[in-house]
């Protein structure tokens, strides 16, 4: 009787044990695949990162790879968790836009230990193991915006007037390049009267609206403003409107969103350094695919920036719609 009871107990446990086995096998199938490319992005709240992800996705799917995007929400700890998730899923390769350049080497080390190739897209890293870095020439793009803004100031007869910047994180290499490029262009044109610099933390419209309100209040003679990313520029324009300073404060921006087209045509924005995030994403995957075949892609791949003004925006639109705005990318 005792043996029968023991056998009965064992038999009754079979369904639960079998179910556990199924769950385990199912989890393994979900988390382990060699046909997966993961994109780890700083924040999907900005159109730029969504469009870059679209380039990664389209190129991955076109080459029969699955695609997964993980949003770090501009937090280093989320980025670290996402690298671990990509490793657990057995990703064939990772494209990452780091939350900042200082945090990147530690996460690159995790991927290197797992022998997963990584391509850096846009922001850059202070070190670490990666197969390629796909970037825009942020310095040259911001320099071009500075040249256009300085020329517009001079057309109005304003020489060496006050200007200010709202920058992206200066812990990021692209933030350093944009800031230096713009400053150098203004300096070459004879504009040295920089009165304020504000560094974004959450890259929101509301944050930059507050920054620009403060700058305009503290510096009522301000004549020019450079905002280093697209969507927050809308907050800057709102602050300028509310202070009734339209036409008195000239604005330059970086990256690009469809709303900028009409603003450029109207002269509300003087110039925009438009990166081509869709191309950055697609070229990042091209580099991964080359590495899968045993080839060595270029260590650095530079994607050109379009300097858009009211004089050329119409002719740039056919290209910008896809490569800047991601119109054809889902």
Secondary structure, DSSP 8 states (H G I E B T S, - for coil): -HHHHHHHHHHHHHHHHHHHHHHHHHHHHHH--SSEEEEEES-TTSHHHHHHHHHHHHHHHHTT-EEEEEE-TT-HHHHHHHHHHHHHTT-SEEEE--S-HHHHHHHHHHHHHTT-EEEEESS--SS---SEEEEE-HHHHHHHHHHHHHHHHHHTT--S-EEEEEES-TTSHHHHHHHHHHHHHHHHTT---EEEEEE-SS--HHHHHHHHHHHHHH-TTEEEEEESSHHHHHHHHHHHHHTT-TTTSEEEEES--THHHHHHHHTSS-EEEE--HHHHHHHHHHHHHHHHTT----SEEEE--EEEETTTHHHHHHHHHHHTT-TT--
